[in-house]
């Protein structure tokens, strides 16, 4: 149950920092500045932590690269679509892909009850992301970008799930991942220079960057720890319960439509979480 609690906490934190990203205009600037926060924390931790085991480094470096594409995908998705549509779509692709790969390629067992829970969560997330149906045609670009972002999520989830198990320390793996990802994102500074004016941003912008960076590290740190103790498919599905939080935040903060279908889908996600938690 401790693993379940950790992943559900990570889900709330993840939805929260994504709501911050949706709510600002200069998203690339936010991500670059939050990368500075992550880099500072990561470097500070590196002084006190051992190096991750050599076997984990190929996974670690590959994941840092994929995380950059994930961040850029989020920026594009939130530009073109509503929060409570693009977020569920991006998060919903992950559990299905991770489950298929974990069972077929990695050889993780998948009993019936968790399998039902994973399918229920993924299906409900799909409904959350694709409804209301009449808006799909107008939001085709957002849907495509969100699905591509979801593929990036599935990819780094698998890379990190394998990498952290070979690392010898989930905290050390996280510190190096945050540092490497931050350096890669900061390389995007030339793209953001027009809006950032170098690093001269308002105190409010830096506060949001600090909040985003801290929430990101806490959320993913909990997930990495859980991946050392639970099946990749189950952890991937559990963390996507964040879509229920995102649906509520979208309705409250951004006045986005919810409706009966989306409420029912949120309940289905919760039911899937219960199946995973009890099995």
Secondary structure by P-SEA (a helix, b strand, c coil): caaaaaaaaaaaaaaaaaaaaaaccaaaaaaaaaaaaaaaaaaaaaaccccccccaaaaaaaaaaaaaaaaaaaaaaaacccaaaaaaaaaaacaaaaaaaaaccccccccaaaaaaaaaaaaaaaaaaaccccccccaaaaaaaaaaaaaaaaaaaaaaaaaaaacccaaaaaaaaaaaaaaaaaaaccccccccccccccaaaaaaaaaaaaaaaaaaaaaaaaaacccaaaaaaaaacaaaaaaaaaaccccccccaaaaaaaaaaaaaaaaaaac
